[in-house]
Amino acid sequence: MAKINYHGRKFSGITNTPNGQVNGDTVFHYHQSGNTLTANYSGGSIVDGHMKGHVHDDGSLDFVYHHIDTEGVLKSGHCASKPEILQDGRIRLHEKWNWTFGGEGAGESIVEEIK
């Protein structure tokens, strides 16, 4: 797989486990500098969120996230994502995450690049 650069890409939620908050109305705006990934996200039940992490040589991601939801609750967690390149060239990320503050448990989600 060619090295992936996430800078300037946008993603939206496709699937999530019930204890997660990301859905199809959540949009992520990714930025990358070197191997550092940052993102802002909002939509659905999330008012304002931020991510910071690493992009590995294989395109996988390891990051922490935090956001405030529509109920005013601050939540944070950790996520590891593995990329899949779709036939049309877009990226689908398969994520395994866990809450570290404000939420309970762990889960899996898929986010997909939107053009």
C-alpha positions in Angstrom: 0.0 0.0 0.0 1.3 3.5 -0.9 1.9 5.8 2.0 -1.3 7.7 2.9 -1.5 11.4 3.6 -4.6 12.4 5.4 -4.1 16.2 5.1 -7.2 18.0 3.9 -9.4 14.9 3.9 -12.9 14.7 5.3 -14.6 11.7 6.8 -18.0 10.8 8.1 -19.4 8.0 10.3 -20.8 4.9 8.6 -21.3 2.4 11.5 -20.7 2.5 15.2 -21.5 0.4 18.3 -24.4 1.6 20.4 -22.2 3.2 23.1 -20.5 5.5 20.6 -21.6 8.9 19.5 -20.2 9.2 16.0 -22.8 8.8 13.2 -23.5 9.8 9.6 -24.0 13.4 10.6 -20.5 13.7 12.2 -17.9 15.1 9.9 -14.1 14.9 10.6 -11.6 17.4 9.1 -8.2 15.8 9.1 -4.8 17.6 9.0 -1.4 16.0 8.8 2.1 17.3 9.3 4.8 14.7 9.0 3.5 11.8 11.1 1.3 13.9 13.3 -2.4 13.8 12.8 -4.9 16.3 14.1 -8.6 16.7 13.3 -11.7 18.7 14.3 -15.1 17.1 14.2 -18.7 17.9 14.9 -22.2 17.0 14.0 -24.9 14.7 15.2 -24.7 14.5 19.0 -21.2 16.1 19.0 -20.9 19.9 19.4 -17.1 20.2 19.2 -14.4 17.6 19.1 -10.6 17.3 18.5 -8.2 14.5 17.8 -4.4 14.3 18.0 -2.2 11.3 17.2 0.2 9.5 14.9 0.1 8.2 11.3 2.2 5.0 11.0 4.1 4.0 7.9 1.3 1.5 7.0 -1.3 4.3 7.1 -2.8 3.1 10.4 -3.7 5.7 13.0 -3.3 5.9 16.7 -4.9 8.9 18.4 -6.7 10.3 21.4 -9.9 12.3 21.1 -12.1 14.5 23.2 -15.4 16.3 22.6 -18.4 18.0 24.1 -21.7 16.5 23.2 -25.2 18.1 22.9 -25.9 17.3 26.5 -22.9 19.3 27.6 -20.9 16.2 28.6 -17.1 16.2 28.1 -15.9 12.8 26.8 -12.5 11.5 25.8 -11.0 8.3 24.5 -8.3 6.4 22.5 -8.7 5.0 19.0 -6.7 2.8 16.7 -7.7 2.9 13.0 -6.7 0.7 10.0 -7.2 2.0 6.5 -8.9 0.3 3.6 -8.6 1.9 0.1 -11.9 1.7 -1.7 -12.1 1.0 -5.5 -12.8 4.7 -6.1 -9.7 5.7 -4.2 -11.4 7.0 -1.1 -10.3 5.8 2.4 -12.4 3.7 4.8 -11.1 3.5 8.4 -11.9 0.5 10.6 -11.7 1.8 14.1 -11.4 0.2 17.6 -11.9 2.7 20.3 -12.4 2.9 24.1 -13.7 5.7 26.3 -11.3 7.0 28.9 -13.5 9.7 30.4 -17.2 10.5 30.4 -18.3 7.4 28.5 -18.3 3.7 29.2 -16.7 0.7 27.5 -15.2 0.1 24.1 -16.5 -0.2 20.6 -15.8 -0.4 16.9 -16.8 2.0 14.2 -16.2 2.7 10.5 -15.7 6.2 9.1 -15.4 6.8 5.3 -13.9 9.6 3.3 -16.3 12.1 1.8 -15.4 14.1 -1.3 
